[in-house]
Amino acid sequence: MPYQRVLEFAALSDTGLVRSHNEDAIIVCADYGCAILADGMGGYNAGEVASAMTAQIIAEYLCSKMDAIWFPSMGPRPLAMARWITESVELANRNVLYAAQTNPECSGMGTTVVVACCLQDKLLLAHVGDSRAYRFRDGILSRLTQDHSVLQEQINAGLISEEDARFSSIKNLITRAVGTLDEVHTELHTHHTEEEDLYLMCSDGLTDMLEHDEIQSLIRMYGSDLDRCAEALIDRAKDRGGLDNISVVLFGLVGEKNKSWLQRTFTR
């Protein structure tokens, strides 16, 4: 679409080495510069339902809003986009909660979610739970989201260090999720993007297995090839045990002369 900057996406999801099925979900809307990653939870297969529903509802809502813009060449304003993202997460929350309350096999299900939408030189980033987003700029990896978890609250209060937190027995106890309560509180921030930026979205199946510096090192090595980089991140997480489903989305600018939209999404 003419109002978007030219982006390249690569996405990959893997069941890991321990879980019997994959409860992560990824949708990349390349023509709209948006990506959604969700990590489900709650009962056998129910987490898979929650994450798939959430990703699909958010993607359809955002795409329908952008399709309805009267002057596409101008694109949506960041404030409008932020409102649509928040509304889409709220809609997903209502639908997942209703499904959980009306289908016994889905009782107790919910999901984390992280949503990224690029508008010209801005990135709108929203999340609920402990799925994360990072920015790789000038060789340095920076975390852009803060986990909604009991452990993160302990870190913020100075009760435990970041180093010791890696070994905590409660590191996956989240304080916010989509589909578990009547209201969902979505954290949303706007970030300025630069020409050589590379962005990573991931489920905790990656960050529980790999330390920050290791992820940074792999992106430094393979970041020029997003497909290869996604594979390297997941393979290294599996080398470390692969205790959970592992999902990653990588995206960045590919140069203004290339006007074709690129999307690659795989599950294995």
C-alpha positions as CSV (number, residue, x, y, z in Angstrom):
1,M,0.0,0.0,0.0
2,P,1.5,3.4,-0.9
3,Y,1.4,5.0,2.6
4,Q,3.5,2.2,4.1
5,R,7.3,1.8,4.2
6,V,8.6,-1.2,2.4
7,L,9.0,-4.0,4.9
8,E,10.3,-7.6,4.8
9,F,8.8,-10.1,7.2
10,A,9.9,-13.6,8.2
11,A,8.0,-15.7,10.7
12,L,8.5,-19.2,12.1
13,S,6.8,-21.3,14.8
14,D,8.0,-24.6,16.2
15,T,6.4,-27.0,18.7
16,G,9.7,-27.5,20.5
17,L,11.0,-30.7,22.0
18,V,8.6,-31.3,24.9
19,R,5.1,-30.1,24.1
20,S,2.9,-32.4,22.0
21,H,1.2,-29.6,20.1
22,N,1.8,-25.9,19.2
23,E,-0.3,-23.3,21.1
24,D,1.4,-20.3,19.5
25,A,-0.2,-18.4,16.6
26,I,1.3,-15.9,14.2
27,I,-0.4,-13.8,11.5
28,V,1.6,-11.4,9.3
29,C,-0.4,-8.9,7.4
30,A,2.4,-7.8,5.1
31,D,0.4,-5.4,2.9
32,Y,-0.7,-3.5,6.0
33,G,2.7,-3.6,7.8
34,C,1.2,-5.5,10.8
35,A,2.1,-8.6,12.6
36,I,0.4,-10.5,15.5
37,L,1.9,-13.2,17.7
38,A,0.0,-15.0,20.5
39,D,0.9,-17.6,23.0
40,G,-2.1,-19.6,24.3
41,M,-2.6,-21.4,27.6
42,G,-5.2,-23.4,29.4
43,G,-6.1,-27.1,28.9
44,Y,-5.3,-29.5,26.2
45,N,-5.7,-27.7,22.8
46,A,-7.6,-24.8,24.5
47,G,-4.6,-22.6,24.4
48,E,-4.3,-23.2,20.7
49,V,-7.9,-22.1,20.3
50,A,-7.4,-18.9,22.3
51,S,-4.2,-17.9,20.4
52,A,-5.7,-18.6,17.0
53,M,-8.9,-16.8,17.7
54,T,-7.0,-13.7,19.1
55,A,-4.6,-13.5,16.2
56,Q,-7.4,-13.9,13.6
57,I,-9.8,-11.4,15.2
58,I,-7.1,-8.7,15.6
59,A,-5.8,-9.2,12.1
60,E,-9.3,-9.0,10.5
61,Y,-10.3,-6.0,12.6
62,L,-7.1,-4.0,11.7
63,C,-7.3,-4.9,8.0
64,S,-10.9,-3.9,7.8
65,K,-10.3,-0.6,9.4
66,M,-7.4,0.2,7.1
67,D,-9.4,-1.0,4.0
68,A,-12.1,1.5,4.9
69,I,-9.8,4.6,4.8
70,W,-11.1,7.1,2.3
71,F,-7.7,8.3,1.3
72,P,-5.3,5.3,1.4
73,S,-2.3,7.4,0.1
74,M,-2.4,9.3,3.4
75,G,-2.7,6.2,5.6
76,P,-4.2,6.1,9.1
77,R,-3.0,8.6,11.7
78,P,-1.1,7.0,14.6
79,L,-3.8,8.0,17.1
80,A,-6.4,6.2,15.0
81,M,-4.2,3.2,14.6
82,A,-3.6,3.0,18.3
83,R,-7.3,3.1,19.0
84,W,-8.0,0.4,16.5
85,I,-5.3,-1.9,18.0
86,T,-6.7,-1.4,21.5
87,E,-10.3,-2.1,20.1
88,S,-9.1,-5.2,18.3
89,V,-7.6,-6.6,21.5
90,E,-10.7,-5.8,23.4
91,L,-12.8,-7.6,20.8
92,A,-10.6,-10.6,20.9
93,N,-10.8,-10.6,24.7
94,R,-14.6,-10.7,24.6
95,N,-14.8,-13.5,22.1
96,V,-12.2,-15.7,23.8
97,L,-13.8,-15.2,27.2
98,Y,-17.2,-16.0,25.8
99,A,-15.9,-19.2,24.1
100,A,-14.2,-20.2,27.4
101,Q,-17.4,-19.7,29.4
102,T,-19.7,-21.5,26.9
103,N,-17.5,-24.4,25.9
104,P,-16.4,-26.8,28.7
105,E,-13.4,-28.0,26.7
106,C,-12.2,-24.4,26.5
107,S,-12.7,-23.5,30.1
108,G,-9.9,-21.4,31.6
109,M,-8.2,-20.7,28.3
110,G,-6.4,-17.4,27.5
111,T,-3.5,-16.1,25.6
112,T,-0.8,-13.5,25.5
113,V,-0.5,-11.3,22.5
114,V,1.9,-8.8,21.0
115,V,0.9,-6.6,18.0
116,A,3.1,-4.5,15.8
117,C,2.0,-2.0,13.2
118,C,4.3,0.1,11.1
119,L,3.2,3.6,9.9
120,Q,5.7,5.5,7.9
121,D,8.5,6.2,10.5
122,K,6.6,4.9,13.5
123,L,6.0,1.5,15.0
124,L,3.0,1.0,17.2
125,L,3.5,-1.8,19.6
126,A,0.9,-3.3,21.9
127,H,1.1,-6.3,24.2
128,V,-0.7,-8.3,26.9
129,G,1.2,-10.9,28.9
130,D,4.8,-12.0,28.5
131,S,5.3,-12.4,24.8
132,R,7.9,-9.8,23.8
133,A,9.2,-7.4,21.2
134,Y,12.7,-6.2,20.6
135,R,14.5,-3.6,18.4
136,F,18.0,-4.3,16.9
137,R,19.6,-1.0,16.0
138,D,23.3,-0.3,15.4
139,G,24.3,-3.8,16.5
140,I,22.5,-3.5,19.9
141,L,19.3,-5.4,20.9
142,S,16.9,-3.5,23.1
143,R,13.8,-4.9,24.7
144,L,10.7,-2.7,23.9
145,T,8.1,-4.5,26.1
146,Q,7.9,-5.3,29.7
147,D,6.4,-8.6,30.8
148,H,3.0,-8.5,32.6
149,S,4.1,-11.0,35.1
150,V,4.5,-11.5,38.9
151,L,8.3,-11.9,38.3
152,Q,8.5,-8.6,36.5
153,E,6.7,-6.9,39.3
154,Q,9.3,-8.4,41.7
155,I,12.1,-7.1,39.5
156,N,10.5,-3.6,39.3
157,A,10.2,-3.6,43.1
158,G,13.9,-4.6,43.5
159,L,13.0,-7.9,45.2
160,I,15.0,-9.9,42.7
161,S,17.7,-9.2,40.1
162,E,17.3,-9.7,36.3
163,E,20.1,-12.4,36.6
164,D,18.4,-14.3,39.4
165,A,15.0,-14.0,37.7
166,R,16.1,-16.4,35.0
167,F,16.0,-19.2,37.5
168,S,12.8,-18.3,39.2
169,S,10.1,-20.9,39.5
170,I,7.3,-18.4,38.8
171,K,8.7,-16.8,35.7
172,N,5.7,-17.8,33.6
173,L,3.1,-16.6,36.0
174,I,1.5,-13.7,34.1
175,T,-0.7,-11.0,35.5
176,R,-2.5,-10.1,32.2
177,A,-4.0,-12.2,29.4
178,V,-6.5,-12.1,26.7
179,G,-9.7,-14.0,27.4
180,T,-9.5,-14.5,31.2
181,L,-11.3,-11.4,32.6
182,D,-14.1,-9.1,31.5
183,E,-11.7,-6.3,30.8
184,V,-8.2,-6.5,29.3
185,H,-5.6,-3.8,29.8
186,T,-3.5,-3.4,26.7
187,E,-0.1,-1.7,27.0
188,L,0.6,0.3,23.9
189,H,3.6,2.5,22.9
190,T,4.8,4.3,19.8
191,H,8.4,4.1,18.7
192,H,10.3,6.0,16.1
193,T,11.9,3.7,13.5
194,E,15.1,4.2,11.6
195,E,16.2,2.9,8.2
196,E,18.3,0.0,9.3
197,D,16.1,-1.2,12.2
198,L,15.3,-4.9,12.7
199,Y,12.5,-5.9,15.0
200,L,11.9,-9.2,16.7
201,M,8.6,-10.5,18.3
202,C,8.7,-13.8,20.1
203,S,6.9,-16.1,22.6
204,D,8.5,-17.0,25.9
205,G,9.6,-20.3,24.4
206,L,12.5,-18.3,22.9
207,T,13.3,-16.0,25.8
208,D,13.1,-18.7,28.5
209,M,15.8,-20.7,26.7
210,L,18.1,-18.0,25.5
211,E,19.7,-15.1,27.3
212,H,19.5,-11.5,25.9
213,D,23.1,-11.5,24.7
214,E,22.7,-14.8,22.9
215,I,19.7,-13.5,21.0
216,Q,21.7,-10.4,20.1
217,S,24.6,-12.4,18.9
218,L,22.5,-14.5,16.6
219,I,20.8,-11.5,15.1
220,R,24.2,-9.9,14.5
221,M,25.3,-13.1,12.7
222,Y,22.2,-13.8,10.6
223,G,20.1,-10.6,10.6
224,S,20.8,-9.9,6.9
225,D,18.8,-13.0,6.1
226,L,15.6,-12.9,8.0
227,D,14.6,-16.5,7.2
228,R,17.9,-17.8,8.3
229,C,17.9,-15.7,11.4
230,A,14.4,-17.0,12.5
231,E,15.7,-20.6,11.9
232,A,18.9,-19.9,13.9
233,L,17.0,-18.5,16.9
234,I,14.6,-21.4,17.1
235,D,17.3,-24.0,16.5
236,R,19.4,-22.5,19.3
237,A,16.4,-22.5,21.7
238,K,15.8,-26.2,20.9
239,D,19.5,-26.8,21.5
240,R,19.0,-25.4,25.0
241,G,16.1,-27.7,25.7
242,G,13.1,-26.5,23.7
243,L,10.8,-26.8,26.7
244,D,8.0,-24.8,25.2
245,N,6.6,-23.8,21.8
246,I,8.9,-21.3,20.1
247,S,7.7,-18.6,17.8
248,V,9.5,-15.6,16.2
249,V,8.6,-12.8,13.8
250,L,11.3,-10.7,12.3
251,F,10.8,-7.6,10.2
252,G,12.7,-4.6,8.9
253,L,13.1,-2.2,6.0
254,V,14.4,-3.6,2.7
255,G,14.9,-0.4,0.7
256,E,12.5,2.0,-1.0
257,K,13.3,0.8,-4.5
258,N,11.8,-2.6,-3.8
259,K,8.1,-2.0,-3.9
260,S,7.0,-5.6,-3.6
261,W,5.7,-6.7,-0.2
262,L,7.5,-9.8,1.2
263,Q,5.9,-12.3,3.6
264,R,7.2,-15.6,4.7
265,T,5.4,-17.5,7.5
266,F,6.1,-21.1,8.4
267,T,5.1,-23.6,11.0
268,R,7.1,-26.7,11.8
